[in-house]
Amino acid sequence: MREYAFFTNFPTPHKVDLFNYLNGELEGRITFFFYASSVPKRKGWERDLERANFRYEVLDSLRIKTSVGFGSDEAYAFLPRHLPDLSRFRKVVISGGLTPVELFLSLKTLSHGVPYILWTGAPSLSFGGWWGVPYRALVRFLLFSNAYAVVAATGTAAEHARRLGARRVEVAYTTFDVERFRYDKVHRGECLSAVFVGRLIKVKRVPDLLEAVSTVSSVTLDVVGEGPLREDLERMAGEMGITDRVRFLGKADYGKMPLMYRRYDLLLLPSEWEVFGFVVVEALMSSLAVAVSEGVGAKDFLPEWAIFPVGDVGSIARIVERMKDPSVRNDVVRFGRGKVESLATPERWARTFASLLEE
């Protein structure tokens, strides 16, 4: 029986978890090919392959430094120097940054008469910078329109794929084993403890949170993460006079995150964009209420009123004020966890791909 192939840029902890599930669904009849084992800004990801229960190969690839926003991961593109014999596969999955590398793979696959499935989380053409829109439009149209099917990581990504020519689109939320974060609690009290988790960089828009919190009483905010903007943010909090209510805790050990989330009532994520936003799922499973910007892919798991326009500080403040009601927080947790548990499990992700591959 002919097997399947899955091409992707590099392993991440979440990919390894998902690929273990997919390998199980296909009873080992799939091989995973990585363009690289890691990237300079994410050293150590290759160690996650120690948990791999699937067959894989790291392809010898040329690493190309690109400008930030080029569309490839971590400002690098990886061009495989050689490919396996594609004719031996029944179907192929291609994922990555939707760059010319993925287009090259798709055309090579089609030249062997092998259909491909595209896995994408890209939310829009502007994702990666406005300067590259014309080039992205062409590359993505060719990738989407020639695909046997497109598997989108979020509803936003699904709409983007349809607009650019995808004929068949399935949504399979990119998730992970959420059980490690499961914690049940009932919210009580109107004093609100909020948290932001992420890198302290411009696209995360942490200043919006500082401004919003400064206008709402009885709310504290912990900022968990590191980044080049930390000193500026600390100075901003001082100028606003909210240092007694805002703490900068630095980077947290991921293994300790399940316990850390339990200290809080609310997660706030105001990013300009998040392809998905794993912290949303982590927080909901930890019984935190969540509010996010429209740019966050995981907004699909939240009620509409808990989603605010990017950069709208007034809307953030109004949502935070509303979240001071414990019954509201309990409702958001109940709504969000129900969505996650029914739509965003590794088993469902793996079944979606296995079904498309075996058709």
C-alpha positions in Angstrom: 0.0 0.0 0.0 1.4 3.4 -0.9 2.2 5.7 1.9 1.7 9.4 2.7 4.2 12.2 3.3 4.0 15.3 5.4 6.4 18.2 4.6 6.9 21.0 7.1 9.5 23.6 8.0 10.7 22.4 11.4 9.5 20.5 14.5 7.9 22.4 17.3 6.5 20.9 20.6 3.0 21.1 19.3 3.7 19.6 15.9 5.4 16.6 17.5 2.3 16.0 19.7 -0.1 16.3 16.7 2.1 14.2 14.4 2.1 11.4 17.0 -1.7 11.3 16.9 -1.7 11.4 13.0 0.8 8.6 12.9 -1.5 6.5 15.1 -4.5 7.2 13.0 -2.7 6.0 9.9 -1.1 3.1 11.6 2.4 4.2 10.8 1.8 4.7 7.0 3.2 8.2 6.9 6.7 9.8 6.9 7.3 13.4 8.1 10.0 15.5 6.4 11.4 18.6 8.1 13.3 21.3 6.1 15.3 22.0 9.3 15.5 20.7 12.8 15.3 24.2 14.4 15.8 27.9 13.8 18.3 30.3 15.4 15.7 32.0 17.6 14.2 28.7 18.7 17.3 26.6 19.6 16.4 23.3 21.2 13.2 22.5 19.3 15.1 19.5 17.7 15.1 17.9 21.2 11.3 17.5 20.9 11.9 14.9 18.3 13.0 12.6 21.1 9.2 12.3 21.8 8.4 11.4 18.2 6.6 8.1 17.7 6.6 8.6 13.9 9.1 8.1 11.1 10.8 11.3 10.1 13.7 12.7 8.1 15.4 16.1 8.4 16.1 17.2 4.8 19.5 18.8 4.0 18.4 22.4 3.3 19.8 25.7 2.3 19.0 28.3 5.0 18.3 31.7 3.5 18.2 34.8 5.6 15.2 37.0 4.7 14.0 40.4 5.9 11.6 40.4 8.8 8.1 40.0 7.5 9.1 38.1 4.3 6.6 35.5 5.3 9.0 32.7 6.3 9.4 31.5 9.9 11.7 33.5 12.1 13.0 35.5 9.0 14.5 32.4 7.5 13.5 30.3 4.5 14.7 26.7 4.1 15.1 25.3 0.6 15.6 21.5 0.5 18.6 20.5 -1.5 17.0 17.2 -2.3 13.6 15.5 -2.1 12.5 11.9 -1.6 11.0 10.0 -4.5 7.5 11.7 -4.5 6.0 9.1 -6.8 5.9 6.6 -4.1 3.4 8.6 -2.0 -0.4 8.4 -2.5 -0.9 12.0 -1.1 1.3 14.6 0.4 0.7 17.3 3.0 2.6 20.6 2.7 2.8 23.2 5.4 5.1 26.1 6.2 5.2 29.8 5.5 3.3 29.7 2.2 6.5 30.9 0.5 8.1 30.0 -2.8 9.5 26.9 -1.0 6.0 25.5 -0.4 5.1 26.4 -4.0 8.2 24.6 -5.3 7.1 21.5 -3.2 3.6 21.6 -4.5 4.7 21.9 -8.2 7.1 19.0 -7.7 4.4 16.9 -6.1 1.9 17.6 -8.9 4.5 16.8 -11.6 4.6 13.3 -10.2 0.8 13.0 -10.4 0.4 13.2 -6.6 -2.3 15.4 -5.0 -1.4 17.6 -2.1 -3.2 18.9 1.0 -2.2 22.3 2.2 -2.0 23.0 6.0 -2.2 26.7 6.8 -2.8 29.2 9.5 -2.2 32.3 7.4 -5.0 34.9 8.2 -4.5 37.5 5.5 -2.2 38.7 2.7 -1.0 41.6 4.9 0.3 39.1 7.5 4.1 39.6 7.2 4.0 43.2 6.0 2.2 45.2 3.4 5.1 45.4 1.0 4.8 41.7 0.1 1.1 41.6 -0.7 1.4 41.2 -4.5 3.9 38.4 -4.3 1.9 36.6 -1.6 -1.3 36.9 -3.6 0.3 35.1 -6.5 2.1 32.4 -4.5 -1.0 31.7 -2.3 -3.4 31.6 -5.3 -1.3 29.0 -6.9 -0.9 27.0 -3.7 -4.6 27.2 -2.7 -6.2 26.7 -6.2 -4.1 23.6 -7.0 -4.6 21.9 -3.7 -6.7 18.7 -3.3 -7.9 20.3 -0.1 -6.8 23.0 2.4 -6.8 22.4 6.1 -7.0 25.7 8.0 -5.9 26.2 11.6 -8.7 28.7 12.3 -11.9 30.1 10.8 -10.0 33.2 9.7 -7.5 31.1 7.9 -10.3 29.2 6.2 -11.9 32.3 4.9 -8.5 33.6 3.6 -8.0 30.3 1.7 -11.4 30.4 0.1 -10.9 34.0 -1.1 -7.7 33.0 -2.8 -9.0 30.0 -4.8 -9.2 27.0 -2.5 -12.0 24.7 -3.7 -12.3 22.6 -0.6 -11.5 23.8 2.9 -11.7 22.0 6.3 -11.0 23.6 9.6 -8.9 21.6 12.1 -7.7 23.8 14.9 -4.0 23.5 15.6 -4.0 22.4 19.2 -2.1 20.1 21.6 -2.8 17.8 24.5 -4.8 20.3 26.6 -5.3 17.9 29.6 -2.1 19.1 31.2 -3.8 22.5 31.7 -7.2 21.3 32.9 -8.2 22.9 36.2 -11.7 23.4 37.5 -12.6 26.4 39.6 -15.6 28.7 40.2 -14.9 32.4 39.9 -15.9 34.6 42.9 -15.3 38.2 43.8 -15.1 41.4 41.8 -11.4 42.1 42.4 -9.8 41.0 39.1 -6.4 39.5 38.6 -5.4 39.7 34.9 -2.4 38.3 33.0 -0.7 38.7 29.7 1.5 35.9 28.4 3.8 36.4 25.4 6.9 38.1 24.0 7.2 41.8 24.7 7.3 43.0 21.1 5.4 45.6 19.1 2.8 43.3 17.5 1.6 42.1 21.0 0.4 45.7 21.8 1.0 45.5 25.5 0.8 49.3 25.9 -2.9 48.9 25.1 -3.3 46.8 28.2 -1.5 49.3 30.4 -3.7 52.1 29.2 -6.9 50.1 29.7 -5.9 48.8 33.2 -5.1 52.4 34.2 -8.7 53.3 33.8 -10.3 50.4 35.6 -10.2 50.1 39.4 -9.6 46.9 41.4 -7.7 45.3 38.6 -4.1 44.0 38.7 -2.1 42.9 35.7 0.9 40.6 35.5 3.0 40.6 32.4 4.6 37.3 31.8 7.3 37.2 29.1 10.5 38.9 27.9 11.4 41.0 24.9 13.0 44.2 23.7 10.2 46.4 24.9 10.3 45.5 28.6 12.2 48.6 29.8 9.9 50.9 27.8 6.8 49.1 29.2 8.1 49.4 32.7 8.7 53.1 32.2 5.3 53.5 30.8 3.7 51.9 33.8 5.6 54.2 36.0 4.5 57.3 34.1 0.9 56.1 34.3 1.2 55.6 38.1 0.1 52.0 38.0 3.3 50.2 39.2 1.3 49.1 42.3 -1.1 47.2 40.1 1.2 46.0 37.2 4.1 43.6 37.6 6.6 42.4 35.0 7.5 38.8 35.9 9.8 37.9 33.0 9.8 34.6 31.1 8.2 31.6 32.8 9.2 28.0 32.6 6.6 26.4 30.3 6.5 23.3 32.5 5.2 25.5 35.3 2.6 27.3 33.3 -0.4 25.1 34.3 0.2 26.1 37.9 0.8 29.7 37.1 -2.5 30.2 35.2 -4.4 29.1 38.3 -3.5 32.3 40.1 -5.5 34.5 37.7 -9.0 35.3 36.7 -8.5 36.7 33.2 -6.1 36.4 30.3 -5.8 39.4 27.9 -4.3 39.1 24.4 -4.4 42.4 22.4 -2.1 41.3 19.6 -2.2 42.8 16.1 -2.2 39.2 14.9 -1.8 35.7 16.2 -1.9 32.9 13.7 -3.6 30.9 16.5 -2.8 31.8 20.1 -2.1 28.7 22.2 -2.3 30.8 25.4 -6.0 31.2 24.8 -6.6 27.5 25.0 -4.2 27.1 27.9 -6.0 29.8 29.8 -9.5 28.5 29.1 -8.6 24.9 30.1 -7.2 26.5 33.3 -10.6 28.1 34.0 -9.5 31.6 33.1 -11.9 34.0 31.3 -10.3 35.3 28.2 -10.6 38.5 26.0 -8.7 38.9 22.8 -8.3 41.2 19.8 -9.8 40.5 16.4 -6.3 39.6 15.2 -6.1 36.5 17.3 -7.0 33.2 15.5 -8.2 31.5 18.7 -11.0 34.1 19.0 -13.2 31.4 17.5 -13.6 30.0 21.0 -14.9 33.1 22.7 -18.3 34.9 22.7 -18.4 37.9 20.3 -18.5 40.5 23.1 -15.1 39.3 24.5 -13.4 40.2 21.2 -12.3 43.8 20.6 -10.9 45.7 17.7 -7.1 45.9 17.5 -5.9 49.0 19.3 -9.2 49.9 20.8 -8.2 50.7 24.4 -11.8 51.8 25.3 -13.2 48.5 24.3 -10.6 46.6 26.3 -11.4 48.7 29.4 -15.2 48.0 29.0 -14.6 44.3 28.6 -12.3 44.2 31.7 -15.0 46.1 33.7 -17.6 43.6 32.6 -15.3 40.7 33.5 -15.3 41.9 37.2 -18.6 40.1 37.5 -17.7 36.5 38.5 -20.8 35.1 36.9 -19.7 36.6 33.6 -16.2 35.0 33.9 -17.8 31.6 34.7 -20.0 31.9 31.6 -16.9 32.7 29.4 -15.0 29.8 30.7 -18.0 27.4 30.2 -18.5 28.7 26.6 -14.8 28.6 25.7 -14.0 25.2 27.2 -17.0 23.7 25.5 -15.7 25.0 22.1 -12.1 23.8 22.8 -13.2 20.3 24.0 -15.5 19.8 20.9 -13.4 21.4 18.2 -9.8 21.7 19.3 -8.4 18.3 20.2 -5.4 16.5 18.8 -7.6 13.5 18.0 -10.0 15.7 15.9 -7.0 17.3 14.1 -5.5 13.9 13.3 -8.9 12.4 12.1 -9.4 15.4 9.7 -6.0 14.8 8.0 -6.3 11.0 8.1 -9.8 11.2 6.4 -8.5 13.5 3.6 -5.4 11.4 3.0 -7.3 8.1 2.8 -10.1 9.3 0.5 
